[in-house]
Every structure is written in structure tokens, then in C-alpha cells.
Amino acid sequence: MEPVLWQVLAGTRGGPNRARLLRALDERPRNANRLAEDLDLAYKTVRHHLDVLEENGVIESTDQNYGAVYLPTDRTRTHWDTVEEIIDQLE
């Protein structure tokens, strides 16, 4: 899981936004619209990054319908120290 976290959060141009999304979801699970508002990002940008995170097993959603709520997976929570290390380096 650690290589995946490094790749999606630090290895690409969109990593910093994905790190922001992941930290926000750790604070409180939310849907894409709420994340876009809370982080002042475009909805399409948030959807793209959520898709990348979900495809890589970093987050999961309550369902695939409109308004799905996202949260970190148990696997991600197990490696949260790595997430924090990556976010610290990005800041």
C-alpha cells in the first residue's frame, strides 16, 4: 500500500490536491459536491481525483450513485503514518 500512496499523493502533478481531499475525508466523510465547496475546487477536479483515489484503493464510497459519500479505506488508515509523512513533504 505504501508505494501506491506515494504514487497517487506525491508521484503525480495532481498529488497535492489528492492529499488535500484525503485529509478532508479523514476529518469527515463527505460527498464530491461538499468536498468541492469545502476545498474551493471545481467539482470536475474533485470527481477526477476521487476516481483516482478510489481506483487505487485509497478511498471507498458508500455506493456508486449520485451523492455517494467517500472515506479512507481501512488499508489506508492502517498506513496513515505514511499518508502524514507524504503530506508533510508536500507542504
C-alpha positions as CSV (number, residue, x, y, z in Angstrom):
1,M,0.0,0.0,0.0
2,E,2.8,2.4,0.7
3,P,4.1,2.5,-2.9
4,V,0.5,3.2,-4.0
5,L,0.2,6.1,-1.5
6,W,3.5,7.6,-2.6
7,Q,2.5,7.3,-6.3
8,V,-1.0,8.9,-6.0
9,L,-0.1,11.6,-3.5
10,A,3.4,12.6,-4.4
11,G,4.3,11.0,-7.7
12,T,2.0,13.0,-10.0
13,R,1.0,16.6,-10.7
14,G,-2.4,16.1,-9.0
15,G,-0.9,14.6,-5.8
16,P,-1.3,17.7,-3.7
17,N,-5.0,18.0,-4.4
18,R,-5.5,14.3,-3.7
19,A,-3.6,14.8,-0.4
20,R,-6.0,17.6,0.5
21,L,-9.0,15.5,-0.4
22,L,-7.7,12.6,1.6
23,R,-7.0,14.7,4.7
24,A,-10.5,16.3,4.4
25,L,-12.1,12.8,4.2
26,D,-10.2,11.7,7.2
27,E,-11.7,14.6,9.2
28,R,-15.2,13.8,8.0
29,P,-16.6,11.6,5.2
30,R,-18.3,13.7,2.5
31,N,-19.7,13.6,-1.0
32,A,-18.0,15.2,-4.0
33,N,-20.1,18.3,-4.0
34,R,-19.3,19.1,-0.4
35,L,-15.6,18.4,-0.9
36,A,-15.6,20.8,-3.9
37,E,-17.2,23.5,-1.8
38,D,-15.1,22.9,1.3
39,L,-11.8,22.9,-0.6
40,D,-12.7,25.5,-3.1
41,L,-12.0,23.2,-6.1
42,A,-14.0,22.6,-9.2
43,Y,-16.5,19.7,-9.0
44,K,-15.0,18.0,-12.0
45,T,-11.5,18.3,-10.5
46,V,-12.7,16.7,-7.3
47,R,-14.5,13.9,-9.2
48,H,-11.3,13.1,-11.1
49,H,-9.2,12.9,-8.0
50,L,-11.8,10.9,-6.1
51,D,-11.8,8.4,-9.1
52,V,-8.0,8.1,-9.0
53,L,-8.0,7.5,-5.2
54,E,-10.9,5.0,-5.4
55,E,-9.3,3.1,-8.3
56,N,-6.1,2.7,-6.3
57,G,-7.9,1.5,-3.1
58,V,-7.1,4.6,-1.1
59,I,-10.7,5.6,-0.5
60,E,-14.1,3.9,-0.8
61,S,-17.6,5.2,-1.4
62,T,-20.9,4.3,0.2
63,D,-22.3,3.5,-3.3
64,Q,-21.9,4.4,-6.9
65,N,-24.9,6.7,-7.2
66,Y,-25.1,10.5,-7.2
67,G,-24.3,11.8,-3.7
68,A,-22.0,8.9,-2.7
69,V,-20.1,9.6,0.5
70,Y,-16.3,8.9,0.4
71,L,-14.0,7.9,3.2
72,P,-10.5,6.4,3.5
73,T,-10.3,2.6,3.3
74,D,-9.2,0.5,6.3
75,R,-6.0,-0.2,4.4
76,T,-5.3,3.5,4.1
77,R,-6.0,4.0,7.8
78,T,-3.5,1.2,8.6
79,H,-0.9,3.2,6.7
80,W,-1.9,6.6,7.9
81,D,1.6,7.4,9.2
82,T,2.8,7.2,5.6
83,V,0.0,9.5,4.5
84,E,1.0,12.0,7.1
85,E,4.7,11.7,6.0
86,I,3.8,12.3,2.4
87,I,1.5,15.3,3.2
88,D,4.3,16.8,5.4
89,Q,6.7,16.6,2.5
90,L,4.2,18.2,0.1
91,E,3.7,21.1,2.4
